[in-house]
Amino acid sequence: MERSSMKRQNDQRIGEVLHQLVQNKKLKHKLFAKRIQSYWVEAMGPMIAEGTKAIEIRQQTLLLSVPSSTLRQELNLCKAEIINKLNNHLGEPYLKELRFI
């Protein structure tokens, strides 16, 4: 009995430590960048994902390289929807802006 209560206390501590690590801005930024990159094809579909070249996040702004002016214009019209979709996937309003470079 004593051992299981120790385990529960340790589990809580590990959970707290992991939460604190994720809240670290640098680690959180890297984690969110990876999550967005891995979700991008699912969120946007393969055709749009293929039309975007570079995905990078700087200061809560998602930067996309979109060579096609037509696709860039379409994505620009859906900016708010894209940001909302990605933020919903992240579980918090992390992304503030979407820019095309």
Secondary structure, DSSP 4 states (H G I P E B T S, - for coil): -HHHHHHHHHHHHHHHHHHHHHHSHHHHHHHHHHHHHHHHHHHH-HHHHHH---EEEETTEEEE----HHHHHHHHHTHHHHHHHHHHHHTS----EEEE-
